[in-house]
Amino acid sequence: MQQSFSDLGVRARIVRALAERDITTPFPIQVRVLGDALAGRDVLAKAPTGSGKTLAFAIPIVERLDPDAQRPVALVLVPTRELAAQVSDEIRAIAPEWLDVATVYGGVPLHKQAKRARDAHVLVATPGRLNDLLERKAVSLDGVRILVLDEADRMLDMGFKPQVDRIVRRVPRDRQTMFFSATLDGSVNELAASYTSHPVRCEAASVAALTDGPVEHRFLPVRPDTKVETLVDLLRAEGGHTLVFVRTRRGADRLVRKLARHDVRAVAMHGDLSQGQRERALRRFESGDVSTLVATDVAARGLDLVEITHVVNFDPPDEHSAYVHRVGRTGRAGRGGTGVTFVLPEQQEEVSRVARLAGQTEEYASAGLKVAPPRRVYTSRRGRSKWGAPTPRRKI
């Protein structure tokens, strides 16, 4: 039997606010998290982009927040500016009028954010900018009773661990911690263990269940001299709103220029752009002025656009969690979508491993690409690998 938000203990006022946004049925991650989160327990959740995780922590924040406590009462750490803005909007949409939400990230004047951060009940921040405020003693975290780390795996990938550590040390130990990540392996699991206390572990779905709508996964063999032409043909043939992933900032700008030579209008989204430039690029994409957005992984964090019909991995991801994050941008709100990955000859083995871990082996093989076998490791009596050991990861 399908549970409702009321069944999970969410108050009527928030249920009505959700219904006004046509949100009436909880996502699986919300069903798994909300009961424990509303009870004040620490939560450790494995949840990919697009799984509905934002409301899984936004609802408990709004429900449990004490309006008379020292501010800020809740702190949400996120890896990027775009995600900070998205999370803030989600919280404001269900919050009562008196609840103030401040968003703190780089690219805008520091002094303007300082006052907002001091006065807000809920502070949503990127680690770098929040550290700047803390070093200047412009904000105190002594009143924080709810700490959320959203997309923690990406914060590690982006090198934010030292900054996050410094921030968490400023937060009282007597707190509730909610930790969300697309993967809970290795260093991410160690980080989660150090920040939480007897957490309840939750998982949204298997890695193969990437989206809530039907998504077609394609893998296209290409050559270096045919990649751009293949992308142009794809964009012209299928239309829609397409998000194209590349590896580097320069690569994003370079691809936009190459597409322009083929009369394909596109905009770039990457970390070298100012906040104003990023917002203008996103507005042009959302409005349909341009139908192709070329982005790096970091810049695309926080993009939550239902209209994305295609995700193209122009430069393939080097790990399955990145594939999950990327392709999870399409197939939103029950709509269909398409994920396309370009594969150069020398990338076949590495990309096949990503496809296998993401549950897309059949799709990969159906493209005529050879699926690499799982890596095998044999250990001698002396404890040294003798054959079949994992080879160092190559950049692809």
Steps between C-alpha positions, in 0.01 A plus 500: 500500500635843400575721800409867508691786662241503778564129562869584549420756771523820297280779634189610313636848419801355316284236330285784363808694388625192315160440342500857365813399307331179378716289733268247661687170495833458684804379308662176630786687671247722677307197623821348638638817660213712630388290797847486658591855399181643652581308819836679520722201420819524299449379144751359254334483157620373165307702246590605144408828337132514411389260773309763699760525775467877546151473647619203709704744710311825429178374659667394830685833515176699471310266734763488777635855490467704820420861403626636832840327493829671423545545125582332274323191633557280193799481266497331158838454329500449123778482239391772253323833461227356282415229751501757782243709314286195421499371859414846635205526263374154603510594870332838446221334301381302804607735780269733696537871431701569814774249413799670337736310268840644402715375212877541521736434209787660310472746215299767687610765755592343834365777723149469358489130580641543850198679645254263331694202638492636856126569496375187320335200664636274223838552335573327169867537410791382293802407717741758356285806555381388844862455607568856387219625723617292796859621469374858510277416798208628294276209600478253788389139476450458876123480461493233227293199605443344157792437262450371146775398259348473153686325217787429737681285243530800270632719779777244546565480126533878488757504782275658763573252780741728699248784482207276594700363794564853626132587469376186675739566791320835550159332523384375845532125556145494634338510159314295241707416191358393164755379248404452133727354232472313171752248633592388851822319421858557612586852613136611482402231749787601729389863483141405579610294801699792641214749466202290614404319819326160473339598169208325335617386155265548205532432128277650231537228240749287314747680278317371194181680606627841399184697442129502565416506127589260217853574377670356194874443538715513187872451448639627168844401365666812359839617373671823607433656161129407502394591856378852427322400180333210681376738769370747240311222320351384830388850600340566164330163476348484847455857620389562857704647785845338505759512777847415366773399746867572435802451720654847518402867503701571186339199337155649568587833337674327211202274430256794504715674236517185285124455519453863393694425181234240424223755570409331829438749780631393840617657828771389739477449875824470698688631800686779318175688441376761744176437685321745272630325188395161633150626583461657155613178330254299706214743424568474127492121523186488714314745278583306185707783350767232461428130525852373576693557823864387511620450858766349720400262779566759769302777329202271437456418867168634620336526159146376553321545169206276415525604134835327428423236238853384419826467689808451281829385649724663237789412731405176682498487881778305666285344772148366526389750766578782254293318238212483748526871577516596134226283352285573805448848352247360253191285551371733772142518629403179322601631159712298260859585418810386316856459622767482228869422561766552233774234514839537329686176409751539784219565751303181443638301794463773761156608382382139497586473869294812569213353298518170688498662843211725394301199381521593132699201368238390247470850355878523473534164328210573264702792362760250378744584778688232688417474869815472710500215754510584871848563628648202679766516764723209606706548812814297564602366837708812552192715451606645166278512196638270230250516218171653402541792739306818430694724269541867587196699392552694183337831437240467229 
